[in-house]
Structures are given as structure tokens and as C-alpha cells.
Amino acid sequence: MNERLKKVTTWLEEENIDGAFFTSTENVFYLSGFYTDPHERLLGLLASKKGDAILILPKMEATQARDAGWEAEMLSYEDHENPWEILGQKISELELQGAQEVAIEKEVLTYERAENLSEIFEKASFVDGSKKMNELRLIKEEKEIEILRKAAQLADYGVEVGVKALKEGVTEMDVVATIEYELKRKGIREMSFSTLVLFGEKSGQPHGNPGNRTLKKGDFVLFDLGVVLDGYCSDITRTVVYQSVSDKQREIYDTVLRANNASLKESRPGTRIGDLDIVARDTIERAGYGEYFTHRIGHGLGISVHEFPSMSKNNDGALKEGMVYTIEPGIYLSDLGGVRIEDDVLVTKDGYETLTKFPKELLVIS
């Protein structure tokens, strides 16, 4: 049994929870090393306080799971079979059908699957195991950090490609296609999320949709992208200006950059997480743009592009060495456009390391 699974079974024993059943792609990957999107099919990892660990998955993916390093028991099924019946039989063999408490992911498990589990565990009440998994995934191991560094380097490269693709008349989707094509040439199969390239006034939409808007002189250009590398995500935002920059644009950009740097300066072990949001928000508010910073300062980053913790101002938790998260202040004006500057940040023993390295000084692209 790997060390991560041992931590789960130890937790189950300490809390006197009979077993846990995790079904999210992310947590199954974290505990098994096997990453897949099963679509509507059941993928799950069963662990018991006695030390049992069983992976249930579609039969067509069994070889991949072994290749990924899963050495414990596997229950595989074909599409014409009922995986819940197979799982129920195994639980009966393990004498777990009388379990009193079973940990699940309450935010992930569908009502239909909860009903299936209730039929298998007839006497059990269900407790939320998500908090424990968030706690385990919060502090990154050195191997995870190295992957996240490489993923951030590829995100940097994506922005570099996007900047080089800018020319008058090009569309947002033209640039998206160029970025993703070049990243696929680097071996990237999947982006962390839909790549954003937004021109002009559209950059004033924090989560706008790229389309056929063409690039014009004086436009802000906002890039927001990330890659999935070996199961881990990166996430970067950079904003540039095409050909000419106004005083107003420069003022907005400089304000966001100061906010970004203010949050980074506070990034060290022991800092209250919510304070990273507060110092950036105060910077933007003092410049008169507080109402135009409409989201939290960032989010945790790892197997999921948005994971624990939320970097909102009301989070009283403390930063710890090994945490990875984003810092991404922004100002968004519907007529002029917007600026966001986002970095991936690792908390180190004495401070922080920015994993994303693409320059942050204002770039005016000629």
C-alpha cells in the first residue's frame, strides 16, 4: 500500500470510520496514481480501516491502471455489467456490508450513486471525506512540486506563443488555436480549462468567451491559460497592450501589478490566507478601482485547477510550506477592457517561489 493510502486508512482507524469510497477522478488519481475520465461509468476507490484497498473501473482501462502502478486488488467490469452489483459482492466478502460509517465525497457523489451505496451499506451513515482529502492534497510533495514547476513553464510558453501571434486583424480564436497547437507540439494533450484570449473591451469580462473579435491598435489583450501535465495543472494570466497605450490603461495596469506584488510579499508560512486578498484589494481600492475587482485573489492549485484552499478574504487558515495557489488580482472596465496578472505560487520555508516566470512589466506589442 502506498503512503497516501496508508494515511487514509490510518485516518479511518483513528476516527473509527469503517471505510471510504472515493469516486472523483482527482482523488482516485491522488490515491492510486491512475488518471482517467470515465465519463458516465463508475470509477471508485474503496478503502477500509482494516487496510483493504480496491479499485473499481471499466475493464477497458484495467491495463492502464496497472501500467500506472496500481498493484492492489482491482474490480473491472464490462459495459453490459452492473458495477454496483460487483462492488456489493466484494463488500460482502470483506464483511463491510454492516459498516456503521462510510466516508464519501459529498460535493461529488450524485444522488443516484448515493442511493446505490445506501443499498450496499444498509446500516451505514455517510460522513464527508472531502475535508480529509483536501488536507492531504494541500501540502505538495517534492515530486508534485517538480511537475507543477514544469507545468508552469509550459504555461509561460503558451503566453509567449500568444504574444508572438498578435497582429492587426487576427481574431481571438486564431490566437487560441495557435497557442494550443504549439503546446500540443510540446506534448500537451489537455489544457487546464478553456484557453482565454480576449481583445479590447472583451478583456473587461473576467471569464469572457473568445470569438471572432479582431485585434485593433490600442487594445488590451488578456491571456488566461494553463496545461495539464502528468495529472497536474498550471494557470497563468498576463495582459499586454497592442501597439499603443493610454495613460488610463497604464494606470490600471500599474495598479494591478502593485496588487499582485503586495500579495506575493505576504506569501510566507504563517500568514493568514485571507490577508493575501485584503492587501491586494486595499491596493486597488486606494487607487479608486475597488468596485472593479470582482473576484477573490486566487485559489489552490494542483490536480484540479481550482482546489483547496479558497483564497478569499474570509479564509482564516494559515499558509503552510508546500502549499501551491494562484495570486490573480484584476480590474475590469466594461468599456475600456480589463487587466489581470496571475502567478502560480509555492510557499517555501522562508517565503515563496513564483512558478510562473513570464515577465509582468507592461508590454506594448508593436
C-alpha positions as CSV (number, residue, x, y, z in Angstrom):
1,M,0.0,0.0,0.0
2,N,1.4,3.4,-0.9
3,E,1.9,6.1,1.7
4,R,-1.1,8.2,0.6
5,L,-3.4,5.3,1.1
6,K,-1.8,4.5,4.4
7,K,-2.7,8.0,5.6
8,V,-6.3,7.4,4.6
9,T,-6.6,4.0,6.4
10,T,-4.9,5.5,9.5
11,W,-7.4,8.3,9.5
12,L,-10.3,5.8,9.2
13,E,-8.9,3.8,12.1
14,E,-8.4,6.9,14.3
15,E,-11.9,8.2,13.6
16,N,-13.5,4.7,13.8
17,I,-14.9,5.0,10.3
18,D,-15.3,1.6,8.7
19,G,-14.4,2.6,5.1
20,A,-14.2,5.2,2.5
21,F,-15.4,5.3,-1.1
22,F,-14.0,8.0,-3.4
23,T,-15.2,8.5,-6.9
24,S,-13.7,11.8,-8.2
25,T,-11.1,11.5,-10.9
26,E,-8.8,13.7,-8.9
27,N,-8.9,11.8,-5.6
28,V,-8.7,8.4,-7.3
29,F,-5.6,9.7,-9.1
30,Y,-4.1,11.1,-5.9
31,L,-4.5,7.7,-4.1
32,S,-3.9,5.3,-6.9
33,G,-1.6,7.1,-9.5
34,F,-4.2,6.2,-12.2
35,Y,-5.7,9.2,-14.0
36,T,-8.7,8.8,-16.2
37,D,-12.0,10.4,-17.1
38,P,-14.5,7.6,-17.0
39,H,-17.4,9.7,-18.3
40,E,-20.7,8.2,-17.0
41,R,-19.0,5.0,-16.0
42,L,-18.3,4.2,-12.4
43,L,-14.7,4.7,-11.2
44,G,-14.1,4.3,-7.5
45,L,-11.5,3.5,-4.8
46,L,-12.7,1.6,-1.7
47,A,-10.5,1.7,1.4
48,S,-11.2,0.2,4.8
49,K,-9.8,0.9,8.2
50,K,-8.5,-2.8,8.1
51,G,-6.2,-1.8,5.3
52,D,-8.1,-3.1,2.3
53,A,-7.8,-1.0,-0.9
54,I,-9.8,-1.9,-4.1
55,L,-10.1,0.0,-7.4
56,I,-13.3,-0.5,-9.4
57,L,-13.1,0.7,-13.0
58,P,-14.2,-0.1,-16.6
59,K,-12.4,-3.2,-17.9
60,M,-11.1,-1.4,-20.9
61,E,-9.0,0.7,-18.6
62,A,-7.6,-2.0,-16.4
63,T,-4.3,-2.4,-18.2
64,Q,-3.7,1.4,-17.9
65,A,-4.3,1.3,-14.2
66,R,-1.7,-1.5,-13.8
67,D,0.7,0.4,-16.0
68,A,0.2,3.5,-13.8
69,G,1.4,1.5,-10.8
70,W,-1.8,0.2,-9.1
71,E,-0.8,-3.1,-7.5
72,A,-3.7,-3.8,-5.2
73,E,-6.9,-5.5,-6.0
74,M,-9.0,-4.4,-9.0
75,L,-12.6,-5.0,-9.9
76,S,-13.2,-4.4,-13.6
77,Y,-16.4,-4.6,-15.4
78,E,-17.7,-4.5,-19.0
79,D,-20.4,-2.1,-20.2
80,H,-23.2,-4.7,-20.0
81,E,-22.4,-5.5,-16.3
82,N,-23.7,-3.7,-13.3
83,P,-20.7,-2.3,-11.4
84,W,-22.7,-1.8,-8.2
85,E,-23.6,-5.5,-8.0
86,I,-19.9,-6.3,-8.4
87,L,-18.9,-3.8,-5.8
88,G,-21.7,-5.1,-3.4
89,Q,-20.4,-8.6,-3.7
90,K,-16.9,-7.6,-2.9
91,I,-18.1,-5.6,0.1
92,S,-20.0,-8.6,1.3
93,E,-16.8,-10.8,1.0
94,L,-14.9,-8.2,3.1
95,E,-17.7,-8.2,5.7
96,L,-18.2,-4.5,5.2
97,Q,-21.9,-4.6,4.4
98,G,-22.6,-4.0,8.2
99,A,-20.4,-0.9,8.3
100,Q,-21.7,1.9,10.6
101,E,-19.9,4.8,8.9
102,V,-18.5,5.3,5.4
103,A,-16.7,8.3,4.2
104,I,-17.7,9.8,0.8
105,E,-17.2,13.0,-1.2
106,K,-20.4,14.8,-0.5
107,E,-19.8,17.5,-3.1
108,V,-19.0,14.9,-5.8
109,L,-21.3,12.0,-5.2
110,T,-24.6,12.1,-7.2
111,Y,-27.9,11.3,-5.6
112,E,-28.2,8.2,-7.8
113,R,-24.9,6.9,-6.7
114,A,-25.6,7.7,-3.1
115,E,-28.7,5.6,-3.4
116,N,-26.7,2.7,-4.8
117,L,-24.2,3.0,-1.9
118,S,-27.1,3.1,0.6
119,E,-28.3,-0.2,-0.8
120,I,-24.9,-1.8,-0.4
121,F,-24.1,-0.3,3.0
122,E,-27.6,-0.9,4.5
123,K,-26.7,0.1,8.1
124,A,-24.2,2.9,7.4
125,S,-24.4,6.6,7.8
126,F,-22.3,8.7,5.5
127,V,-19.7,11.2,6.5
128,D,-17.8,13.6,4.3
129,G,-14.3,12.5,3.5
130,S,-13.6,15.5,1.2
131,K,-12.1,17.6,4.0
132,K,-9.5,14.9,4.8
133,M,-8.6,14.6,1.1
134,N,-8.3,18.4,0.8
135,E,-6.0,18.3,3.8
136,L,-3.8,15.6,2.3
137,R,-3.6,17.2,-1.1
138,L,-3.0,20.7,0.4
139,I,0.8,20.2,1.1
140,K,2.6,19.2,-2.1
141,E,5.3,16.5,-2.1
142,E,8.6,17.3,-3.9
143,K,7.6,15.2,-6.9
144,E,4.3,17.1,-7.2
145,I,6.2,20.4,-7.0
146,E,8.5,19.5,-9.8
147,I,5.6,18.6,-12.1
148,L,3.9,21.9,-11.2
149,R,7.1,23.8,-12.0
150,K,7.2,22.2,-15.4
151,A,3.5,22.8,-16.0
152,A,4.1,26.5,-15.1
153,Q,7.0,26.7,-17.6
154,L,4.7,25.4,-20.3
155,A,2.0,28.0,-19.4
156,D,4.7,30.6,-19.7
157,Y,5.5,29.3,-23.2
158,G,1.8,29.4,-24.1
159,V,1.7,33.1,-23.3
160,E,4.9,33.7,-25.3
161,V,3.4,32.0,-28.3
162,G,0.2,34.0,-27.9
163,V,2.1,37.3,-27.8
164,K,4.1,36.4,-30.9
165,A,0.8,35.6,-32.7
166,L,-0.6,39.1,-32.3
167,K,-1.1,41.2,-35.4
168,E,-3.7,43.6,-36.5
169,G,-6.8,41.8,-37.8
170,V,-6.1,38.4,-36.2
171,T,-9.1,37.1,-34.2
172,E,-9.1,35.9,-30.6
173,M,-9.8,32.3,-31.8
174,D,-6.9,32.5,-34.2
175,V,-4.6,33.1,-31.3
176,V,-6.2,30.4,-29.1
177,A,-5.7,27.9,-31.9
178,T,-2.0,28.9,-32.3
179,I,-1.3,28.6,-28.6
180,E,-2.9,25.2,-28.3
181,Y,-1.4,23.9,-31.4
182,E,2.1,24.8,-30.3
183,L,1.5,23.3,-26.8
184,K,0.4,20.1,-28.4
185,R,3.6,20.0,-30.3
186,K,5.3,20.1,-26.9
187,G,3.3,17.0,-25.9
188,I,0.4,18.6,-24.0
189,R,-2.9,16.8,-24.6
190,E,-5.1,18.7,-22.3
191,M,-5.5,22.3,-21.2
192,S,-6.4,23.1,-17.6
193,F,-9.5,24.9,-18.8
194,S,-10.7,26.6,-22.0
195,T,-8.0,29.0,-23.1
196,L,-8.9,32.6,-22.9
197,V,-7.7,35.2,-25.3
198,L,-9.7,38.4,-25.1
199,F,-9.2,41.7,-27.0
200,G,-10.1,45.2,-26.2
201,E,-13.4,45.7,-24.3
202,K,-13.8,41.9,-24.0
203,S,-10.8,41.8,-21.7
204,G,-13.1,43.5,-19.2
205,Q,-15.1,40.2,-18.8
206,P,-13.1,38.1,-16.2
207,H,-14.4,34.9,-17.8
208,G,-15.2,36.1,-21.3
209,N,-15.5,33.8,-24.3
210,P,-13.0,34.1,-27.2
211,G,-14.6,34.6,-30.5
212,N,-14.1,36.5,-33.8
213,R,-13.3,39.9,-32.3
214,T,-10.3,41.2,-34.3
215,L,-7.3,42.8,-32.8
216,K,-7.0,46.6,-33.1
217,K,-4.4,49.2,-32.2
218,G,-4.7,50.2,-28.5
219,D,-6.4,47.0,-27.4
220,F,-5.7,45.3,-24.1
221,V,-5.1,41.6,-24.8
222,L,-5.7,39.2,-21.9
223,F,-4.3,35.7,-21.9
224,D,-5.5,33.2,-19.3
225,L,-4.4,29.6,-19.9
226,G,-2.9,26.5,-18.3
227,V,-1.9,23.0,-19.1
228,V,-2.3,19.6,-17.6
229,L,1.0,17.8,-17.2
230,D,1.2,14.3,-15.6
231,G,-2.1,15.0,-13.9
232,Y,-1.3,18.5,-12.5
233,C,-2.5,21.9,-13.6
234,S,-0.9,25.3,-14.2
235,D,-2.8,28.6,-14.6
236,I,-1.4,31.9,-15.7
237,T,-2.8,35.3,-16.8
238,R,-0.9,38.0,-18.5
239,T,-2.3,41.2,-20.1
240,V,-0.5,43.2,-22.8
241,V,-1.4,46.2,-24.9
242,Y,-1.3,46.2,-28.7
243,Q,0.8,49.0,-30.4
244,S,-0.2,52.0,-28.2
245,V,-1.1,52.5,-24.6
246,S,-3.2,55.3,-23.0
247,D,-2.5,56.9,-19.6
248,K,-5.7,55.2,-18.3
249,Q,-4.5,51.8,-19.4
250,R,-1.1,52.3,-17.9
251,E,-2.7,53.4,-14.6
252,I,-4.9,50.3,-14.4
253,Y,-2.1,48.0,-15.3
254,D,0.3,49.5,-12.7
255,T,-2.4,49.3,-10.0
256,V,-3.0,45.5,-10.7
257,L,0.8,44.9,-10.8
258,R,1.2,46.6,-7.4
259,A,-1.7,44.5,-6.0
260,N,-0.1,41.3,-7.3
261,N,3.3,42.2,-5.8
262,A,1.6,43.2,-2.5
263,S,0.0,39.7,-2.1
264,L,3.3,38.0,-3.1
265,K,5.1,39.9,-0.5
266,E,2.8,38.5,2.2
267,S,3.2,34.9,0.9
268,R,5.1,33.0,3.6
269,P,4.3,30.4,6.2
270,G,2.0,31.6,9.0
271,T,0.3,34.3,7.0
272,R,-3.5,34.3,7.3
273,I,-4.8,33.2,3.9
274,G,-7.4,35.9,3.7
275,D,-4.9,38.6,4.2
276,L,-3.5,38.0,0.7
277,D,-6.8,39.1,-0.7
278,I,-7.1,42.0,1.7
279,V,-3.7,43.6,0.9
280,A,-4.4,43.3,-2.9
281,R,-7.9,44.7,-2.5
282,D,-6.7,47.6,-0.4
283,T,-4.2,48.5,-3.1
284,I,-6.9,48.5,-5.8
285,E,-9.4,50.4,-3.6
286,R,-6.9,53.1,-2.8
287,A,-6.4,53.7,-6.5
288,G,-10.2,54.1,-6.9
289,Y,-11.0,50.8,-8.6
290,G,-12.3,48.7,-5.8
291,E,-15.7,48.0,-7.3
292,Y,-14.0,46.7,-10.4
293,F,-12.1,43.9,-8.6
294,T,-14.9,41.4,-8.6
295,H,-13.4,38.1,-7.5
296,R,-11.2,36.6,-4.8
297,I,-7.4,36.9,-5.1
298,G,-6.9,33.3,-6.1
299,H,-7.4,29.6,-5.5
300,G,-5.5,26.4,-4.6
301,L,-3.8,24.6,-7.5
302,G,-2.7,21.1,-8.1
303,I,-4.5,18.1,-9.6
304,S,-7.5,20.4,-10.0
305,V,-7.0,23.8,-11.5
306,H,-9.3,25.1,-8.7
307,E,-8.8,23.2,-5.4
308,F,-8.5,23.8,-1.7
309,P,-8.0,26.4,-0.3
310,S,-10.2,29.2,-1.5
311,M,-8.0,32.4,-1.3
312,S,-10.9,34.6,-0.3
313,K,-10.6,37.4,2.3
314,N,-12.7,35.5,4.9
315,N,-10.4,32.4,5.0
316,D,-8.8,32.4,8.5
317,G,-6.4,29.5,7.7
318,A,-2.7,29.9,7.6
319,L,-0.3,29.5,4.8
320,K,2.0,26.4,5.1
321,E,5.2,25.4,3.4
322,G,4.4,23.3,0.4
323,M,1.0,24.9,-0.5
324,V,0.5,26.0,-4.1
325,Y,-2.0,28.6,-5.2
326,T,-2.7,31.4,-7.5
327,I,-2.4,35.2,-7.0
328,E,-4.6,37.0,-9.6
329,P,-5.8,40.5,-8.9
330,G,-7.7,42.3,-11.6
331,I,-9.5,45.4,-12.7
332,Y,-12.3,45.1,-15.2
333,L,-13.9,48.1,-17.0
334,S,-16.7,47.2,-19.5
335,D,-15.8,49.9,-22.0
336,L,-12.0,50.1,-21.9
337,G,-11.3,46.5,-21.0
338,G,-9.5,44.8,-18.1
339,V,-6.2,43.7,-16.6
340,R,-5.5,40.5,-14.7
341,I,-2.0,39.4,-13.6
342,E,-1.9,35.8,-12.3
343,D,1.0,33.8,-10.9
344,D,1.3,30.3,-9.6
345,V,2.9,30.5,-6.1
346,L,4.6,27.9,-3.9
347,V,5.1,28.6,-0.2
348,T,8.6,27.8,0.8
349,K,10.3,27.5,4.2
350,D,11.0,31.2,4.4
351,G,8.7,32.8,1.8
352,Y,7.5,32.0,-1.7
353,E,8.5,31.0,-5.2
354,T,6.6,32.1,-8.2
355,L,6.4,29.1,-10.6
356,T,5.2,31.3,-13.5
357,K,8.0,33.4,-14.8
358,F,6.7,35.3,-17.9
359,P,7.5,39.0,-17.4
360,K,5.0,41.1,-15.6
361,E,6.1,44.6,-16.6
362,L,3.7,46.2,-19.1
363,L,4.4,45.0,-22.6
364,V,3.3,47.2,-25.5
365,I,3.4,44.9,-28.6
366,S,4.5,46.6,-31.8
